[in-house]
Amino acid sequence: MDTTRSPRTAADVSVLLVGPTAWRERVGPAFEASAAFSVRAVGTPERAMAAATELDAATDCVVSAQDLDPGTGLELLADLGSRGVSAPFLLVPADGSESLASDALGAGVDDYLSASADPGELRRRCRRAVRRASERRRRREKADGFEAVVSTPDEFAAVLDADGTVERVNDAALGYLDAEADAVLGKRFWGLPWSDADDSRRAVQRALRRAREGEYADFEAALSGDAGDTRFEFSARPVAGDSGSPGDPESSSPSRSPVSPNDDEAVDRLVVEGREVAERVRLEQELRDSEELHRVTLNNMTDTVLVTDDDGEFTYVCPNVHFIFGYTAEEIHEMGTIDALLGEDLFDRERLESEGVLTNLECAATDEEGREHTLLVNVRRVSIQGGTTLYSCRDITTRKQREQALTQLHRTSRGLLYAETKDDIADRVVSDATAILPSAAAAVYRFDREANVLTPTAASEEFADLASTGGSLPDLRLGRDTVVARAFIDEETRTPGGRPEEENGTLLALPGDYVAVPLGDHGVFVAAATDGDAFDAIGEEVAELVAATTEAALDRVERETELRERDRTLQRQNRRLSQLNRINEFIREIDQALVGAESREEIETAVCERLVADDRFAFAWIGDTTPLRRTLQPRAWAGDERGYLDGVPLGFDADGGDAADAASPPSREPSVRAADDREPVLVSNVADHLRTGRWCKEAVARDLQSVLAIPLVYDDVLLGTLTVYADSPDAFDEMVESVLGELGDTVASAINAVQRKEALDSDTVVELEYRISDPSALCSRLADETGGAVEVEGDVAREDGTTLVFAAVEGVALDRAVETAEGFVGVEDAEPIRATDEGGIVGLQTSEDFVTAAIADHGAVVRRLRATPEGITLAVDVPDSVTTRSIDEVVSNTYDAAEPVAQRERTRALDTRGRPGRFLDDLTERQLEVARMAYHTGFFDSQRDVTGRDVAAMLDISHTAFYDHVRRIQRKLFASLFEGRARPTHVE
């Protein structure tokens, strides 16, 4: 179904459906089900444009799909608008989206809905769009017409009520009256300052009475002003319509229209227009001048104007007819009819009658000397001194020749796309030059870089005959004795009318006109006239286009030659890109596996399996260090391991080979070296180190030719190593090494994340206790300076990147502790939270993460951190899902001298749902800060000496916001206790 139409009735809405067949079968039934719609359906934008602009088939509404072939619905909307089609446009995509809807409304569609919408809704939307468009068009036409009446800048215009009261006057009228609008509005029109008051008033009243009765009335009267009397020719017109102020955009004036004497509508407004009598004289003079101007124009313009009667006989022939046809006006009249001049059946007379004007009719006509001209004719229905049809003829012969030349040049250009050598290009250009440049012979001279001469690679027979060389064309040296050589050297087009200094230069022995155009570094294109006629500007321009096309083709062949020479390099690069694509593919697979993994075992297994899938690598495994860091213990592996892990030493202090120096790096297995040095280890060819370590022999024996070991490090903590083996040397280039190195960081981060998640559900912990001697630590410095004890009660990470640490001080005044802490580097602020008999609690705002945050980031919890002048005591709870070694590394990285003193296992207390500390997860960071501040200040104590306003001031918030946070915290706490789940989170 490409073009169908149902019978149309008087009540039909004509709908044009534009879209592919499946879409039309989906949307079309919605309109075919109603007799109120007539439907035309097309499949392409081109057919839609033709149907929408068809004169004998009106289109009330366009309903289009978004995906068209070619193009889109929104592009069709823009094309219709550029062609002046104003029919409402509904975009009905098969698969819509909010983004497409926004783009559609921004592009100006009248409505947008999905193709899956209810058929009744689709019909209703269509009717509404048609109705709105019709109303807009009607109002716009009436408003434009009415506003034009009262906005004439050089004529007197006024709008009156039916009783003659002035409601509006234009600026020209106020200028004639020398008055402001307030002095005129509200007065009766006959009360204006007329020069002959009584007679003028009576004439005005009679005219207005006739206009009020629905007639058009004319009268003449004079108005008095400061500059004297001004006489006008007035006309009064009746206006019917809704009530409102004429011309007021907020009123209903756009619905007004002048009425005829036979109109039954009631007249409620009158429009009075006046033209100065002197202005009429001026306009008559201008008309005479205009007629003279038109006579001069018609005598000198190159277009020819002809007028005939209905029988085609000439009633007017413009004097310049000889410009095109060579005949005089009298000779044209003697021809009798227009058919003798322009030929029969130039246009469809019935179509001219219906449309009134036909434009851009192309025809061929012969002039007096027998030369054929291509004309572009416009035909219009007129009524001028017995003439009924006006013909405007423009000679487009030159333009037509150019179009034909460009068309042939386009064909030549397409043919040159398939030429494989420079000789093929030269032959094709010379053979097509006759069609591109009629009455011309052509040749292509190519520059021979070895001999430094211009060689005639290709030339037509006519060119050789014109050259009169008596044989083949000779080579031209790069002297200045030929125009061809000059065009090449100077890189400029050369013609016989060139520079004076070129008069001695010749183009071989060509007798007529010629054009020599350089082809860049390739040579010169030469075209010579075969009939002796000179090349005009168009011929020269076309010759330069031919040369430009030839130069581009020669450049292409030259580039292709260079490309073939570089083909091997490109193939290597392609192989490298293919390898990168494969690596990116399995990296994406690993990332997807990491997202879905819920345990460390799943992560490690998934990574190893993805690395060896599709024979990417031969073998991969992940190992972790034992608690005492003496050896690597395999945790997961995949691929053909072939007993390798059982046959190699994985200890940190064993070389396992024949090397005399146990510290020699190749002597240790790459996984061990990567774990010990925390740097990637690459062995591109294992066979190069056969005498270095036993692991090399074991690897080669199992056809493991190259190795890459990557440490899995998160936050300076070693979580294991990932080692990959390949069955070919040099399998890990720089790109692969970089990608797998980034993979190691991703795997380490994922392992840390699942360990933290598992730690939340763990009820068994290992308590690690340390004794720390680090004078630079914040708590240790505070204890040393004050001589008291400092114990961390808790901390909160703030949104500005700082950390608020709650520290209890004993044996020192609270104010002194605050004053001392404020002077420390790294402490941005210190404030007293609550005073006690022993000291109190101080809030320390640090610019960096506190040790508690670093430990928590690895899944453990600081149970106690107490500092005295003698040192720091630190106790950490480590869930069974987290290795104690990783927490030991965090503590060692934070403090320079951390000595473990105890390790004990215990059961952690659970919350009401059997999970430790989950209630804190239900709180936002701000709520957690408020809760800790309120708790440590003693706000929840039964006998408190601090108010909510005091706590709010410490938090720098209003007391209302503080109490709101407290209520939300309490609500979440009770939900955790009684409901077994957190209440839905509200917007904070």
Buried (B, 14 or more C-beta within 10 A) or exposed (E): EEEEEBEBEEEBBBBBBBBBEEBBEBBBEBBBEBEEBBBBBBBBBBBBBEBBEEEEBEBBBBBBBBBBEEBBBBBBBEBBEEEEBEBBBBBBBBEBEEEBBEBBEEBEBBBBBBBEBEBEEBBEBBBBBBEEBEEEEEBEEBBEEBBEBBEBEEBBBBBBBBEBBBBBBBEBBBEBBEBEBEEBEEEBBBBBBBBEEEEBBEBBBBBBEBBBEBBBBEBEBBBBBEEEEBEBBBBBBBBBBEEBBBBEEEBBBBBBBBBEEEEEEEBBBBBBBBBBBEBEEEEEEEEEEEEEEEEEEBEEEEBBBBBBBEEBBBBBBBBBBBBBBBBBBEBBBEBEBBEEBBEEEBBEEEEBEEBEEBEEBEBEBEBEEEEEBBBBBBBBEEEEEEBBBBBBBBBBBEEBBBEBBBEBBEEBBEBBEEBEEBBBBBBBBBBBBBBBBBBBBBBBBBBEEEEEBBBBBBBBEBBBEBBEEEEEBEEBEBEEEBBBBBBBEEEEBBBBEBEEEBEEBEBBEBEBBBBBBBBBEBBBBBBBBBEEEEBEEBBBBBBBBBBBBBBBBBBBBEEEEEEEEEEEEEEEEEEEEEBEEEBEEBBEBBEEBBEEBEBBEBBBBBBBBBBBBEEBBBBBBBBBBBEEBEBBEBBBBBBBBBEBBEBBBBBBEBBBBEBEEEEBBBBBBBBBBBBBEBEBBBBBBBEEBEEBBBBBBBBBEBBBBBBBBBBBBBBEBBBBBBBBBBBEBEBBEEEBBEBBBEBBBBBBBBBBBBBBEBBBEBBEBBBBBBBBBBEEBBBBBBBBBBEBBBBBBBBBBEEEEBBBBBBBBBEBBBEBBBEBBEEBEEBEBBBBBBBEEEBBBBBBBBEEBBBBBBBBBBBBBBBEBBBBEEBBBBBBBBBBBBBBBBBBBBBBBBBEEBEBEEEEEEEBEEEEBEBBEBBEEBBBEBBBBBBBBBBBBBBEEEEEEBEBEBBBBBBEBEBEEBBBBBEBBEEBBEBBEEEEEBEEEEEE
